[in-house]
Amino acid sequence: MDAFTAGLLQRIKTTESDLSRARDEGDEFLVEVELGELDDLRRLAAEHGVEVGTTSV
């Protein structure tokens, strides 16, 4: 796995964790921010052929 792929997958994992925490805290604004970031990261992964495991968001 190259550095780009590893970094992208780590950013996705971190964003999913941040999203979960925002939901747990009831921070609706932060939930929307994290969902937008996650969408952008997944789109970037798809554009570069990086397979992302599916998680329920």
N, C-alpha and C positions, 0 to 999 in steps of 0.2 A: 504494500500500500504506500503510495507516495504521500508527501507532506501535505499537498493540497487536499487530498481525499481524507486523510486523517484529521486535518484541521477542520474541515467542513463537517465531518461526522461528530467531532467533539463539540462544535458550535451548536449543532442540532440537539445533541444530548443536553447541553447546558440550557438551551432555550426551553426544551421540554420540561426540565426541572424547574426553571424559573416560572414557567406557565403554571405548573402544578402548585407551586408555592403561592402564586398570585391568586389562584382559584381558592386555595385553602384559606387565605387571608380575606377573601371577599373583595379584592381590589379589582373592580370591573375595568377600570381604565388600563391598568397594567396587563390584565388578561388580553385586552384588545391589542395592546402594543406587542405582547409576546406572540399572539396568534399571527400578526402581520409579519413579524420577524421570522417565525417558523415557516410561513408560506414562502417568503423570499428565499430562505435557505433551501427549502425543498425544491423550489423552481430552479435554483442554481445547481443543485445536485442533479436534477433531471437533465438540464442542459449540458452537463459534463459527463453524463453516463454513470454517475455515482448512485449505486443502489442503496436506498435508505430503508431500514427495517420499518415495518408498519407498527405504529403505536396508536392507541386511542387518545385522541385529543379533544 
